[in-house]
């Protein structure tokens, strides 16, 4: 599993981008068709709530989440959250709400 974070600019605004990727089997087609639908799961013991909860959190912060399969195998999720300036001299940014 790899986790990457970066500050990116989209439409002139700063965003925090988090990418989580693995080298597993990827998402089945039926999950990719509706990845954020509650209770949809491909796992025998899964609740199907994980991605629905992640989307709710991203939405609550005016962000986004997308999931897809990697061409090289495995799955990838990208979460983007808008950044607000941390202050003139702080040298930091904070996730905006």
FENGI-V142281 format. One record per pair of residues at least 4 apart in sequence whose ideal C-beta (glycine too) atoms are under 6 Angstrom apart, sorted by sequence separation. I is the first residue (numbers start at 1). J is the second residue. If there is no record, write none. Layout:
# FENGI-V142281
[[I J] [I J]]
This chain:
# FENGI-V142281
[[27 31] [31 35] [49 53] [70 74] [86 90] [9 14] [10 15] [27 32] [41 46] [58 63] [34 40] [58 64] [69 75] [70 76] [86 92] [7 14] [8 15] [41 48] [58 65] [86 93] [40 48] [68 76] [86 94] [8 17] [39 48] [55 65] [67 77] [83 93] [84 94] [6 17] [31 42] [38 49] [54 65] [66 78] [84 96] [5 18] [28 42] [38 52] [65 79] [81 95] [82 96] [4 19] [36 51] [35 51] [36 52] [64 80] [3 20] [63 80] [63 81] [2 21] [36 55] [61 81] [62 82] [1 22] [58 79] [35 67] [61 97] [27 69] [26 69] [26 74] [27 75] [26 75] [23 73] [24 74] [23 74] [22 74] [22 75] [21 76] [20 77] [19 78] [18 79] [17 80] [15 80] [16 81] [15 82] [16 83] [14 83]]
